[in-house]
Amino acid sequence: MLYPEHIEQKIDFTTIRQLLKNKCINSLGEERVDAIQFSSDYAEIQKLLGQTDEMLRIITTDSEELPIGDFFDIREAFMRIRIEGLFLDELEVFNLRRSLEAVRSLVSFISRHEVETYPFLHELITGLENFSDIIKQIDRILDKFGKIKDNASPELGRIRKDIIHVQSSVSKTLNAILRQAQADGYVDKDTAPSMRDGRLVIPVSPMYKRKIGGIVHDESATGKTVYIEPQQVVEANNRIRELENEERREIIRILTEFTNFVRPYTEQIFASQHFLAEIDFLRAKALFAIEINAIKPRIEDTCQLDWVKAVHPILFLSLKKHGKEIVPLNITLNRQQRILLISGPNAGGKSVCLKTVVLLQYMLQCGLLIPVHDSSSTGVFERIFIDIGDEQSIENDLSTYSSHLLNMKFFIRNSNAQTLLLIDEFGTGTEPQIGGAIAEACLERFNQNKAFGVITTHYTNLKHYAEDAEGIVNGAMLYDRQHLQPLFQLAIGRPGSSFAVEIARKIGLPEDLIQEAAEKVGTEHMDYDKHLQDIVRDKRYWENKRQQIRVKEKRLQETLDKYESELNDVNKQRKEILSKAKSEAHTLLSEANAKIENTIREIKEADAEKERTRNARKTLEQFKEQVLQEDETNVIPKKLLKNKKQKAPKSQPQAHDKQELKEGDNVRLKGQTATGTIMELQGKQAIVAFGQLKSTVSLNKLEKVSNNQLKKETRKYESVSQPVSEDVRKRKLTFKSEIDVRGMRGDEALQAVTYFIDDAIMVGIASVRILHGTGTGALRQMIRQYLSTVYGVRHFHDEHVQFGGAGITVVEFE
């Protein structure tokens, strides 16, 4: 229910209709704009908003442009041809073809989009025909310019061929007569044949019209030229006229035949026209939404308003033209605060606030998107009643106040919990004291009816009532006392001052007059108004403070989030460093184990004493236990982590290493006893000779050995070093770069490969081949698992297919 009947004129919705019409393509969409109706059906509103929102998304986000073009209203023509014997003319058939093609293009366009993303648009195309048979028939009889083709029927082709033949004969005869007349001087040299009433004629001067026998068809406006059809071509022109009549009759027959064919499709064609109207209408609504920055807000099936940054669309467009910005409105109505009583100075924006609420709610329930922030929430009202403007009428003997009272009478009788009331300047138009009392009584009745509403007023008694009444809340339009100008901002929760004294001073009324008026009103009223202004000032101050606190809290939260993120990164890096350190420790242990085992094997092969061998193995086990113990207690990782956290320049460790270690220095691997000599430095790595074996080692894995330490260790192993060196030389001479372990047991083969790889590393061979065969692949897998743990093995892979393939593993050393 809406009140009054001309509510659309009162809230300027007629302007919205006209703006929508301006964006339609033709009358199809304009009729749909005229048919817009207010609805309180939640499902219908959701559907209308959903359709518009989907069209908006297609227009703004789709890379492919909506195929909008030939929208022709052909309903009148099809209403006419429902009568048997009537037919569509050429233009109507051509418009039908373009209209049906537009429908096909739109259906194809929408079908290419997902149903889940655009369900409402897909609902529009459900059940539509593709009209391929009709389009095929039209293409058979019409050319691309909308004219009947020569081959539309055999008879038409024959007629048009005869017309061309006769016209050619007439043209030749006429040109011959014209040339003779020009030679005789009856006609000017530059004269050419003309057409009058569909017949070819010769322009002749009146004095010579008797010289050329024929029929005079016309003369010029000045009378200086007459147009004569020579007697020789009269019969031929008559024949052309007969053929043209035959052509017209044949075209009518063809069009009648086509009309009879298309008449059974009338309802489907009307459905396609309805579809085009809907698309045109939705497109207009989407374009209007883009123009006013409108969206589809969250809508619930309840009575409520929770709008953020809502703007009046007409005012927004008007200010935009002048390069000005509009002040948005934040407003909330719910079950706890159903009625908002707005007070404040004149020209402060109270009426604009009220009109914004009613226009946007009306637009929403008509299926239009509204300009609010996407965090807004909206509801649905069953009834909207407004009392805006002056309804006085001399004809009906109504005064301003009488018209207001009639409206209040209707509101009280018909308002309920699903009603939205919009009342401007509540209670005005009569003596203030009694007018305020009646307004307060009406307000109490509205509250008892559980109605929702936005009401503007200047009455102090209404502000007092709103403070104490449950369900009613005061609101104020803010005013800048310093610059004496309105801010057009709504503040909910307190009444507003009218700022009458300040505005009077700004206008320029004498100060003594203002003081006299203040004395007449009384100090109590003036103090009340002053206190309201102080509340406004204090609230603005504390709101600014609260905003500053929010900003600081936001920054603090961002800082905390940043530190938490960095702490998580540090913990993650710590875990990575610990993991890396453990991995390095295990690698170091494996390298040490391999080197020491190699040394023990060399000692055994040199026929060393068993006691010494046993002591070496005992020392090895003690070393392994020490490294594992340090690994478990995170000694190594902690040291590495400590070194990681030191933010010394990257160049310092390099410089330090170069100062401590240089070519010719005696070094050994950290945690091992075997010593070697640096042959060459290469950045962070060094080539170290351990006896006859050269190896590339990172500088951070080496430690310098003093001459005294070297002498002690040399004496210690002097008894075995010479035999070992001699043995290495002999082995290098007799070493074979291939071993065959086929037929051996797993452990036996692995031991043989272990000794073979150790010997290969010792003698410095670049690559070797291990023949293990294919079989089940278990032996191959066992050997390769061992190779992956050996320090010094750079790469291993299958031999080439021609030389053994997967049955042979080729090992390459560093």
VOGU-3710 file (C-alpha; in Angstrom, 3 decimals, decimal comma):
1> mlypehieqk> 0,000/0,000/0,000  1,249/3,445/-0,951  0,045/6,861/0,184  -0,686/9,281/-1,373  -1,550/8,107/-4,900  0,859/10,571/-6,488  3,731/9,445/-4,274  6,073/9,088/-7,262  5,716/12,785/-8,102  6,299/13,718/-4,446
11> idfttirqll> 9,553/11,744/-4,188  10,783/12,510/-7,756  10,591/8,887/-8,894  9,139/10,196/-12,177  12,573/11,695/-12,831  14,114/8,271/-12,262  11,705/6,790/-14,829  12,694/9,405/-17,400  16,406/8,810/-16,803  15,801/5,099/-17,381
21> knkcinslge> 13,833/5,767/-20,575  16,711/7,841/-21,915  18,920/4,751/-21,712  16,513/2,413/-23,540  17,067/1,481/-27,171  13,444/1,653/-28,352  9,830/1,547/-27,255  10,111/-2,053/-26,003  12,312/-1,040/-23,078  10,458/2,256/-22,526
31> ervdaiqfss> 7,187/0,387/-22,026  8,869/-1,801/-19,397  10,081/1,352/-17,621  6,490/2,663/-17,598  5,377/-0,682/-16,162  7,660/-0,467/-13,091  5,604/-1,123/-9,977  6,246/-1,044/-6,252  6,336/-4,542/-4,753  6,393/-5,878/-1,222
41> dyaeiqkllg> 6,971/-9,492/-2,336  10,441/-10,435/-1,062  10,966/-13,183/-3,684  9,939/-10,904/-6,552  12,226/-8,109/-5,322  15,118/-10,561/-5,054  14,467/-11,708/-8,622  14,281/-8,158/-10,022  17,451/-7,100/-8,198  19,222/-10,320/-9,212
51> qtdemlriit> 18,409/-9,794/-12,901  19,695/-6,211/-12,804  22,807/-7,165/-10,867  23,668/-9,924/-13,357  23,234/-7,515/-16,275  25,445/-4,992/-14,445  28,165/-7,616/-13,985  28,007/-8,649/-17,645  28,326/-5,038/-18,806  31,150/-4,097/-16,430
61> tdseelpigd> 33,235/-7,271/-16,212  32,666/-9,305/-19,376  35,331/-8,960/-22,064  32,728/-9,591/-24,764  30,283/-6,759/-25,403  26,550/-7,395/-24,992  25,129/-7,797/-28,548  22,667/-4,896/-28,467  21,546/-3,659/-31,891  18,427/-4,306/-33,952
71> ffdireafmr> 15,576/-4,099/-31,445  12,409/-3,542/-33,508  8,877/-3,438/-32,150  6,910/-5,659/-34,563  3,968/-6,388/-32,266  1,566/-4,050/-34,075  2,258/-5,731/-37,425  1,620/-9,190/-35,962  -1,544/-8,004/-34,272  -2,745/-6,900/-37,720
81> irieglflde> -1,907/-10,113/-39,596  -3,960/-12,210/-37,200  -6,748/-11,462/-39,688  -6,581/-13,883/-42,629  -5,705/-12,229/-45,961  -3,558/-9,429/-44,521  0,184/-9,642/-44,979  3,507/-8,164/-43,798  5,141/-5,665/-46,116  8,816/-5,783/-47,097
91> levfnlrrsl> 9,997/-3,476/-44,291  8,045/-5,393/-41,639  9,504/-8,699/-42,838  13,000/-7,173/-42,828  12,495/-5,811/-39,284  11,216/-9,240/-38,225  14,391/-10,848/-39,546  16,656/-8,388/-37,724  14,644/-8,697/-34,525  14,802/-12,504/-34,539
101> eavrslvsfi> 18,525/-12,375/-35,285  18,976/-10,077/-32,272  17,158/-12,636/-30,110  19,397/-15,445/-31,400  22,560/-13,394/-30,695  21,473/-12,574/-27,151  20,462/-16,176/-26,388  23,814/-17,400/-27,701  25,677/-14,755/-25,669  23,926/-15,631/-22,402
111> srhevetypf> 24,283/-19,375/-23,050  28,066/-18,997/-23,164  28,043/-17,932/-19,500  27,721/-20,315/-16,581  24,236/-20,964/-15,234  25,502/-20,823/-11,634  26,907/-17,326/-12,165  23,935/-15,863/-14,072  20,862/-17,907/-13,066  18,273/-15,138/-13,598
121> lhelitglen> 19,442/-14,320/-17,125  19,442/-18,003/-18,026  15,869/-18,161/-16,745  14,935/-15,450/-19,286  16,166/-17,518/-22,241  14,507/-20,735/-21,115  11,966/-21,907/-23,694  12,838/-19,322/-26,349  12,749/-20,512/-29,980  15,775/-20,020/-32,243
131> fsdiikqidr> 13,506/-19,209/-35,232  15,924/-20,783/-37,717  13,090/-21,828/-40,077  11,616/-18,320/-40,179  15,012/-16,697/-40,757  15,717/-19,210/-43,528  12,423/-18,366/-45,233  13,104/-14,631/-44,962  16,596/-15,055/-46,408  15,043/-16,938/-49,316
141> ildkfgkikd> 12,839/-14,008/-50,372  14,728/-10,906/-49,112  18,207/-9,623/-49,946  20,571/-8,015/-47,415  18,951/-4,616/-48,032  15,443/-5,846/-47,238  14,174/-5,981/-50,830  12,411/-8,902/-52,517  14,934/-10,986/-54,442  14,524/-11,600/-58,179
151> naspelgrir> 14,580/-15,341/-57,528  11,983/-15,178/-54,735  9,762/-16,959/-57,274  10,182/-18,034/-60,930  7,323/-15,729/-62,022  8,902/-12,699/-60,353  12,214/-13,459/-62,039  10,517/-13,598/-65,440  8,608/-10,341/-64,889  11,665/-8,410/-63,823
161> kdiihvqssv> 13,631/-9,751/-66,789  10,868/-8,532/-69,150  10,846/-5,141/-67,444  14,571/-4,741/-67,968  14,266/-5,798/-71,619  11,416/-3,349/-72,384  13,098/-0,523/-70,469  16,255/-1,064/-72,494  14,217/-0,869/-75,736  12,474/2,315/-74,591
171> sktlnailrq> 15,777/3,873/-73,588  17,328/3,165/-76,986  14,328/4,540/-78,905  14,099/7,605/-76,702  17,808/8,365/-77,049  17,520/8,114/-80,850  14,588/10,567/-80,877  16,479/12,870/-78,507  19,584/12,912/-80,706  17,479/13,719/-83,779
181> aqadgyvdkd> 15,711/16,533/-81,910  19,085/17,903/-80,789  20,313/17,750/-84,420  17,181/19,620/-85,594  17,706/22,252/-82,881  14,480/21,522/-81,004  16,301/20,389/-77,867  19,473/21,707/-76,216  22,664/19,669/-76,582  22,985/18,955/-72,837
191> tapsmrdgrl> 19,391/17,771/-72,386  18,829/14,231/-71,037  15,649/12,105/-70,718  13,602/12,567/-67,528  11,082/10,491/-65,597  7,512/11,642/-65,038  4,878/9,398/-63,429  7,103/6,391/-64,046  7,426/7,108/-67,785  10,500/8,276/-69,724
201> vipvspmykr> 9,988/11,725/-71,338  11,991/14,405/-73,211  12,248/18,021/-71,883  11,357/20,362/-74,780  10,848/24,109/-75,108  7,124/24,980/-75,492  7,702/26,499/-78,961  8,896/23,115/-80,306  6,414/20,818/-78,579  4,530/20,351/-81,868
211> kiggivhdes> 7,713/19,339/-83,637  7,969/16,179/-81,507  4,824/14,104/-81,704  3,700/12,599/-78,438  1,876/13,075/-75,128  2,607/16,047/-72,843  2,866/14,749/-69,278  4,024/17,786/-67,340  5,591/21,242/-67,542  8,035/23,105/-65,323
221> atgktvyiep> 6,954/25,608/-62,695  8,085/28,505/-64,898  6,354/27,085/-67,968  9,571/27,229/-70,013  9,864/23,426/-70,307  7,355/20,755/-71,206  7,867/17,016/-70,859  6,780/14,993/-73,873  6,501/11,235/-74,203  7,192/10,506/-77,889
231> qqvveannri> 4,506/8,525/-79,685  7,028/5,820/-80,602  7,571/4,787/-76,914  4,015/5,150/-75,629  3,153/1,509/-76,153  6,455/0,358/-74,685  5,910/2,500/-71,580  2,425/1,084/-71,275  3,935/-2,384/-71,361  6,368/-1,416/-68,589
241> releneerre> 3,454/-0,171/-66,484  1,622/-3,468/-66,999  4,737/-5,455/-66,022  5,189/-3,315/-62,901  1,615/-4,100/-61,882  2,298/-7,779/-62,430  5,476/-7,452/-60,328  3,528/-5,802/-57,506  0,888/-8,536/-57,545  3,570/-11,248/-57,478
251> iirilteftn> 5,352/-9,574/-54,550  2,061/-9,397/-52,649  1,514/-13,078/-53,365  5,017/-13,913/-52,062  4,521/-11,800/-48,927  1,077/-13,304/-48,325  2,514/-16,796/-48,650  5,273/-15,929/-46,171  2,762/-14,346/-43,767  0,654/-17,500/-43,851
261> fvrpyteqif> 3,811/-19,453/-43,030  4,801/-17,251/-40,085  1,300/-16,686/-38,628  1,334/-19,895/-36,473  4,520/-18,590/-34,770  2,805/-15,426/-33,539  2,888/-16,333/-29,830  6,561/-17,372/-29,974  7,410/-14,114/-31,732  5,524/-12,163/-29,055
271> asqhflaeid> 7,592/-14,045/-26,448  10,779/-13,004/-28,249  9,551/-9,392/-28,211  8,990/-9,674/-24,465  12,539/-11,029/-24,113  13,987/-8,091/-26,072  11,971/-5,696/-23,907  13,375/-7,314/-20,742  16,962/-7,129/-22,010  16,525/-3,484/-23,037
281> flrakalfai> 14,972/-2,706/-19,654  17,661/-4,530/-17,648  20,395/-2,861/-19,681  18,894/0,567/-18,967  18,738/-0,210/-15,225  22,346/-1,453/-15,239  23,607/1,639/-17,083  21,736/3,867/-14,637  23,274/1,931/-11,738  26,741/2,563/-13,189
291> einaikprie> 25,955/6,277/-13,496  24,906/6,651/-9,840  27,374/4,063/-8,403  24,520/1,791/-7,324  24,868/-1,818/-6,126  22,709/-4,715/-5,035  22,793/-4,507/-1,217  22,172/-7,360/1,189  18,393/-7,636/1,502  16,473/-9,488/4,201
301> dtcqldwvka> 12,812/-10,385/4,499  12,209/-8,086/7,449  11,527/-4,412/8,140  14,845/-2,636/8,648  17,239/-0,009/7,334  20,970/-0,195/7,912  22,494/2,014/5,245  26,070/3,169/4,990  27,043/6,041/2,664  23,628/6,262/1,018
311> vhpilflslk> 23,164/9,141/-1,446  20,190/10,732/-3,192  20,691/9,738/-6,864  19,124/12,864/-8,433  21,017/15,193/-6,118  24,195/13,203/-6,797  23,842/13,660/-10,565  23,036/17,352/-10,165  26,073/18,039/-7,982  28,264/15,926/-10,252
321> khgkeivpln> 27,455/18,215/-13,191  28,736/21,182/-11,198  31,826/19,378/-9,987  30,623/19,112/-6,378  30,557/16,154/-4,021  27,555/14,901/-2,106  27,629/14,165/1,633  26,531/10,509/2,127  23,969/9,446/4,695  24,376/6,782/7,378
331> itlnrqqril> 21,068/5,695/8,899  19,778/2,746/10,916  16,208/1,690/11,699  15,511/-1,589/13,465  13,189/-3,132/16,027  14,920/-1,283/18,866  14,857/2,152/17,180  11,984/2,107/14,731  11,286/5,835/14,457  14,004/8,415/13,884
341> lisgpnaggk> 13,105/11,980/14,883  15,452/14,385/13,087  15,888/17,966/14,271  18,350/20,674/13,321  18,673/24,014/11,570  16,734/25,018/8,484  18,552/24,228/5,211  20,593/21,726/7,209  19,612/18,688/5,142  16,668/17,252/7,125
351> svclktvvll> 14,309/17,089/4,146  17,040/15,736/1,858  17,739/13,025/4,412  14,049/12,088/4,536  13,654/12,118/0,731  16,799/10,018/0,344  15,306/7,340/2,598  11,942/7,188/0,841  13,348/7,357/-2,716  15,993/4,664/-2,200
361> qymlqcglli> 13,548/2,339/-0,416  11,003/2,865/-3,198  13,651/2,217/-5,874  14,767/-0,933/-4,064  11,244/-2,359/-3,910  10,786/-1,528/-7,601  13,791/-3,712/-8,460  16,372/-0,942/-8,964  19,892/-1,016/-7,551  20,560/1,756/-5,039
371> pvhdssstgv> 23,655/3,889/-4,296  24,789/2,618/-0,882  27,984/1,044/0,434  28,291/-2,734/-0,012  28,274/-3,209/3,768  24,688/-1,899/3,922  21,721/-4,082/4,786  18,167/-3,458/3,611  14,678/-4,756/4,304  11,210/-4,828/2,769
381> ferifidigd> 8,207/-2,758/3,874  4,618/-3,601/3,037  3,408/0,007/3,186  5,041/3,384/2,575  3,206/6,539/3,683  4,624/10,014/3,159  3,622/13,534/4,195  5,992/15,821/2,327  5,271/19,307/1,039  2,109/21,398/1,069
391> eqsiendlst> -1,213/19,766/0,131  -3,446/22,819/0,594  -6,287/23,074/-1,922  -8,709/25,965/-2,544  -10,928/23,655/-4,581  -11,280/21,164/-1,732  -11,254/23,866/0,977  -8,096/22,469/2,584  -5,563/24,534/4,471  -1,974/23,454/4,972
401> ysshllnmkf> -2,646/22,191/8,473  -5,894/20,509/7,458  -4,101/18,554/4,778  -1,480/17,458/7,329  -4,200/16,331/9,746  -5,926/14,299/7,024  -2,636/12,554/6,367  -2,135/11,880/10,095  -5,645/10,424/10,257  -4,846/8,011/7,429
411> firnsnaqtl> -1,463/7,093/8,949  -2,929/6,306/12,363  -5,688/4,130/10,915  -3,544/2,176/8,446  -0,026/2,005/9,876  1,271/-1,290/11,269  4,542/-3,075/12,003  5,330/-3,300/8,259  4,820/0,406/7,558  7,442/3,054/6,788
421> llidefgtgt> 6,319/6,619/7,575  8,085/9,665/6,134  6,847/12,974/7,605  8,449/16,350/6,928  8,031/19,284/9,374  5,836/17,274/11,733  3,085/19,358/13,447  3,648/22,642/11,617  0,932/24,836/10,096  -0,942/25,885/13,238
431> epqiggaiae> -0,412/27,419/16,692  2,887/25,908/17,946  1,763/24,838/21,401  -1,344/22,935/20,383  0,320/21,815/17,155  3,213/20,332/19,143  0,795/18,567/21,517  -1,172/16,984/18,644  2,078/15,978/16,957  3,258/14,309/20,171
441> aclerfnqnk> -0,011/12,394/20,479  0,268/11,234/16,865  3,871/10,198/17,413  2,829/8,153/20,434  0,125/6,418/18,367  2,609/5,619/15,575  4,881/4,097/18,184  2,039/2,016/19,587  1,327/0,700/16,080  4,987/-0,453/15,893
451> afgvitthyt> 5,467/1,519/12,693  8,867/2,537/11,306  9,511/6,085/10,253  11,723/9,090/9,668  10,229/12,366/10,911  11,671/15,893/10,816  10,630/18,540/13,337  11,618/21,658/15,265  9,339/21,020/18,269  11,167/20,717/21,580
461> nlkhyaedae> 8,419/18,638/23,227  8,863/15,968/20,538  12,598/15,824/21,243  11,874/15,318/24,951  9,324/12,610/24,169  11,753/10,783/21,893  14,375/10,710/24,654  12,077/8,797/26,994  9,966/6,711/24,579  11,094/3,186/23,738
471> givngamlyd> 11,416/2,572/20,009  12,015/6,241/19,131  15,451/7,820/18,784  16,544/11,406/18,270  18,731/12,468/15,402  20,443/15,732/14,572  21,750/17,406/11,453  25,184/18,729/12,394  26,007/22,422/12,162  29,399/24,149/12,189
481> rqhlqplfql> 29,053/26,932/14,777  32,481/28,316/14,001  31,785/28,937/10,308  27,988/29,177/10,742  27,196/26,643/8,025  25,466/23,235/7,944  27,548/20,061/7,569  24,677/17,956/6,097  25,692/15,056/8,349  23,191/13,011/10,355
491> aigrpgssfa> 24,094/12,053/13,917  21,749/9,520/15,546  21,288/9,381/19,309  20,659/12,993/20,365  18,407/15,904/19,392  19,629/18,802/17,310  19,438/22,529/17,808  17,692/24,821/15,331  20,516/27,363/15,704  17,937/30,127/15,260
501> veiarkiglp> 20,000/32,758/17,096  23,190/31,918/15,169  21,387/31,981/11,816  19,732/35,309/12,730  23,136/36,785/13,525  24,541/35,445/10,243  21,634/37,021/8,335  22,422/40,344/10,016  19,496/41,030/12,368  20,307/43,709/14,994
511> edliqeaaek> 21,851/42,302/18,150  19,422/44,190/20,429  16,513/42,609/18,553  18,029/39,139/19,036  18,520/39,835/22,769  14,945/41,026/23,088  13,695/37,864/21,412  15,810/35,751/23,748  14,305/37,482/26,781  10,807/36,847/25,452
521> vgtehmdydk> 11,524/33,150/25,007  13,060/32,868/28,437  16,398/31,735/29,785  15,219/28,149/30,259  14,573/27,600/26,557  17,730/29,432/25,551  19,769/27,385/28,021  18,233/24,194/26,601  19,192/25,198/23,093  22,646/26,203/24,293
531> hlqdivrdkr> 23,108/22,883/26,044  22,132/21,073/22,848  24,772/23,030/20,979  27,335/22,216/23,654  26,410/18,548/23,362  26,878/18,772/19,610  30,294/20,372/20,055  31,402/17,907/22,724  30,154/14,932/20,754  32,034/16,063/17,661
541> ywenkrqqir> 35,142/16,471/19,805  34,852/13,008/21,308  33,949/11,484/17,960  37,158/12,927/16,556  39,037/11,527/19,547  37,415/8,146/19,069  38,317/8,200/15,396  41,914/9,001/16,279  41,942/6,148/18,786  40,558/3,810/16,122
551> vkekrlqetl> 43,298/4,853/13,741  45,962/4,314/16,403  44,467/0,954/17,377  44,467/-0,061/13,753  48,116/0,933/13,416  48,932/-0,898/16,648  47,168/-4,003/15,407  49,015/-3,774/12,098  52,316/-3,455/14,016  51,453/-6,477/16,183
561> dkyeselndv> 50,510/-8,475/13,103  53,772/-7,442/11,489  55,834/-8,506/14,515  53,937/-11,791/14,803  54,559/-12,434/11,137  58,255/-11,626/11,525  58,457/-13,826/14,640  56,889/-16,685/12,717  59,410/-16,098/9,944  62,250/-16,143/12,482
571> nkqrkeilsk> 60,978/-19,379/14,000  60,652/-20,844/10,558  64,186/-19,746/9,661  65,433/-21,169/12,962  63,875/-24,521/12,173  65,364/-24,428/8,691  68,790/-23,565/10,107  68,525/-26,362/12,685  67,477/-28,807/10,010  70,294/-27,682/7,757
581> akseahtlls> 72,794/-27,920/10,612  71,669/-31,436/11,456  71,950/-32,414/7,824  75,466/-30,972/7,664  76,363/-32,816/10,856  75,161/-36,120/9,416  77,034/-35,433/6,198  80,166/-34,591/8,155  79,800/-37,792/10,144  79,390/-39,853/6,977
591> eanakienti> 82,454/-38,226/5,422  84,486/-38,804/8,549  83,351/-42,409/8,712  84,318/-43,031/5,078  87,738/-41,416/5,482  88,590/-43,225/8,695  87,380/-46,567/7,333  89,570/-45,982/4,303  92,537/-45,261/6,577  91,884/-48,392/8,624
601> reikeadaek> 91,628/-50,474/5,468  94,921/-49,088/4,232  96,524/-49,883/7,591  95,208/-53,418/7,461  96,429/-53,914/3,929  99,811/-52,621/4,993  99,998/-55,459/7,534  99,748/-53,119/10,489  99,468/-54,471/14,008  96,044/-55,678/15,093
611> ertrnarktl> 96,296/-53,765/18,346  96,794/-50,514/16,506  93,844/-51,294/14,245  91,667/-52,020/17,258  92,660/-48,729/18,868  91,876/-46,848/15,635  88,369/-48,388/15,526  87,841/-47,527/19,203  88,862/-43,959/18,520  86,409/-43,893/15,579
621> eqfkeqvlqe> 83,495/-45,067/17,745  84,309/-42,458/20,386  84,373/-39,771/17,681  80,999/-40,936/16,292  79,405/-40,927/19,775  80,728/-37,429/20,415  79,297/-36,070/17,142  75,923/-37,763/17,717  75,786/-36,415/21,267  76,478/-32,890/20,021
631> detnvipkkl> 73,831/-33,347/17,319  71,177/-34,455/19,838  71,858/-31,558/22,217  71,776/-29,070/19,309  75,362/-27,998/20,035  76,244/-27,845/16,361  72,944/-26,229/15,292  73,200/-23,619/18,060  76,688/-22,683/16,977  75,595/-22,485/13,379
641> lknkkqkapk> 72,504/-20,506/14,382  74,654/-18,105/16,354  76,904/-17,606/13,345  73,786/-17,154/11,177  72,456/-14,339/13,353  75,701/-12,370/13,279  75,143/-9,644/10,733  78,737/-9,146/9,690  79,349/-8,152/6,062  79,608/-11,079/3,710
651> sqpqahdkqe> 83,046/-10,058/2,566  84,599/-10,316/6,078  84,518/-14,123/6,438  85,998/-14,464/2,982  88,783/-12,083/3,783  89,392/-13,829/7,072  89,593/-17,230/5,388  92,047/-15,932/2,821  94,286/-14,480/5,535  94,335/-17,688/7,563
661> lkegdnvrlk> 94,485/-20,153/4,682  96,715/-19,711/1,652  98,370/-21,866/-0,933  100,961/-24,177/0,583  99,320/-24,294/4,042  98,924/-27,635/5,774  95,253/-28,285/6,558  92,868/-31,018/7,540  89,112/-31,538/7,526  87,507/-30,395/10,767
671> gqtatgtime> 86,999/-33,408/13,058  89,445/-35,632/11,096  93,121/-36,479/11,404  94,198/-36,807/7,766  96,280/-33,771/6,705  96,843/-32,286/3,276  98,325/-29,283/1,484  96,411/-26,456/-0,231  97,362/-26,515/-3,897  95,074/-23,727/-5,109
681> lqgkqaivaf> 92,435/-21,338/-3,743  89,199/-20,892/-5,760  86,951/-18,344/-4,009  85,291/-20,135/-1,093  86,844/-23,485/-2,051  90,347/-24,896/-2,167  92,033/-27,773/-4,013  93,730/-29,869/-1,311  96,165/-32,724/-1,894  95,762/-35,540/0,637
691> gqlkstvsln> 98,773/-37,572/-0,379  98,183/-38,545/-4,027  94,470/-37,679/-3,797  93,344/-34,184/-4,811  89,976/-32,963/-3,638  87,990/-29,723/-3,799  86,860/-28,743/-0,302  84,979/-25,714/1,098  87,226/-23,415/3,143  84,808/-23,476/6,102
701> klekvsnnql> 85,379/-27,266/6,414  89,187/-26,899/6,696  91,374/-25,992/9,637  95,023/-25,023/9,517  97,625/-27,443/10,917  100,763/-25,932/12,452  104,207/-27,303/11,628  104,586/-28,741/15,147  101,285/-30,592/14,898  102,248/-31,860/11,445
711> kketrkyesv> 105,601/-33,205/12,727  103,910/-35,045/15,591  101,345/-36,658/13,303  104,013/-37,467/10,733  106,058/-39,350/13,352  102,916/-41,126/14,522  102,105/-42,499/11,070  105,619/-42,572/9,702  105,714/-46,339/10,001  102,717/-46,765/7,680
721> sqpvsedvrk> 102,825/-43,759/5,325  105,639/-45,033/3,115  104,094/-48,457/2,495  100,716/-46,823/1,847  102,131/-44,406/-0,740  103,970/-47,223/-2,477  100,784/-49,277/-2,417  98,760/-46,418/-4,013  101,302/-46,164/-6,837  101,148/-49,914/-7,481
731> rkltfkseid> 97,357/-49,955/-7,394  97,139/-47,086/-9,885  99,208/-49,123/-12,318  97,131/-52,286/-11,914  93,678/-50,710/-11,326  90,850/-51,847/-13,628  87,973/-49,381/-14,181  85,323/-52,118/-14,212  84,023/-54,631/-11,657  81,676/-57,579/-12,176
741> vrgmrgdeal> 79,490/-58,542/-9,177  76,947/-60,675/-11,025  76,131/-63,901/-9,168  77,316/-62,569/-5,764  75,105/-62,286/-2,690  73,969/-58,816/-1,718  76,335/-58,210/1,210  79,229/-59,812/-0,648  78,659/-57,691/-3,737  78,272/-54,509/-1,648
751> qavtyfidda> 81,579/-55,135/0,148  83,341/-55,701/-3,169  81,871/-52,482/-4,582  82,873/-50,585/-1,427  86,549/-51,575/-1,811  86,372/-50,942/-5,570  84,991/-47,400/-5,123  87,531/-46,608/-2,380  90,366/-47,712/-4,671  88,944/-45,667/-7,550
761> imvgiasvri> 88,823/-42,521/-5,392  92,327/-43,206/-4,078  93,935/-43,573/-7,493  91,955/-40,603/-8,934  89,993/-42,371/-11,686  87,393/-40,182/-13,473  84,732/-42,892/-13,909  84,178/-46,614/-13,418  81,637/-49,272/-14,470  79,841/-51,722/-12,149
771> lhgtgtgalr> 78,352/-54,818/-13,829  75,458/-56,042/-11,657  73,002/-57,309/-14,255  69,267/-56,589/-14,381  67,535/-59,519/-12,628  64,994/-58,308/-10,039  66,811/-54,990/-9,647  67,462/-55,528/-5,918  71,272/-55,661/-6,310  71,231/-52,567/-8,541
781> qmirqylstv> 69,134/-50,659/-6,005  71,386/-51,685/-3,066  74,539/-50,562/-4,893  73,011/-47,225/-5,913  71,798/-46,524/-2,382  75,400/-47,014/-1,219  76,775/-44,780/-4,024  74,423/-41,955/-3,023  76,139/-41,816/0,414  79,745/-41,835/-0,816
791> ygvrhfhdeh> 81,604/-38,525/-0,631  83,376/-37,847/-3,921  80,812/-39,538/-6,202  79,474/-36,800/-8,464  76,955/-38,764/-10,497  75,912/-42,288/-11,451  73,616/-43,501/-14,225  72,710/-46,435/-16,494  75,129/-47,364/-19,239  74,092/-46,691/-22,816
801> vqfggagitv> 71,622/-49,272/-24,171  74,141/-50,467/-26,748  76,676/-51,231/-23,985  74,504/-52,894/-21,361  71,787/-50,404/-20,362  70,294/-50,849/-16,868  72,514/-53,891/-16,175  75,573/-51,621/-15,753  75,981/-48,548/-13,540  78,464/-45,888/-14,634
811> vefe> 79,939/-43,931/-11,678  81,527/-40,491/-12,201  83,762/-38,908/-9,559  84,362/-35,284/-8,663
//
